[in-house]
């Protein structure tokens, strides 16, 4: 995997942060919820940046056979499309939550975080934290979606 692949992963996390920030401005009734997710996505991008340093230092290895850049590029385009639709007022809060749930689920299913290998305990902790936080995002978003659908906010 190239540095470009890791940069794409960082770009994707930052794009999600931007999307969630836009959702916070658009769907003000859940502003703090979206802001929290946005901040966490920025943190994820920073964590991936730290992994990039480790790759450069040769303390971390990339499973180059496991990663294809095209799906991530398509995902970035999708996030851009959703942002444009949000700006145009085409989404409801339920649409936004369903989309966010789908995005977080796709990250887990794509297993992007399994691309890195190495002996470093610090690296293992970072990857574990990224995985756990992504799963928590999916859970929080799914729970919020159910609350909105059931009018139990």
Steps between C-alpha positions, in 0.01 A plus 500: 500500500630837411512817704221616269275221630555611859444859400168393343401339828582823685311701240198275544497546877528878452218492243281320752585765758395768253179313415406459865577866562268593212232275649543684833429830328213365294326289763535727799283281722789251505784750472698377800464137386643580156771726642618221727527260205679763294763558767555127534550464123766772513667302775486188281674688217769608745544143620542379141753777449693354792494163328646662189798615706542146629498363144767752410704390800459137389337401831176419324429308184218524255319201358525621142296213356202594714442860395347642186484877467201513266230409757629771732502751216139404421414545869655847500290591196191368679569714806538804273168417333326470837644835607366663185157344552504622860584855392209488254264397781426161344553292816293448809649424840402136450681496163810649661503244781440208263780619272739547792415151627566353158833683471622387841390145426686502169821600678465204733412261218784622277740424785728789402654487845628149438736629235777563747721237659792521735640419840449837668273499806428868438388423145274222628345740749435762232340250262292351778380846603409589141303177460319544832411863431367419155280228647383746769416754228287245320323408824440862605370593157272195483361576846439864408330395176261280698426783746422740216285244320309428821478868602668423832772767501 
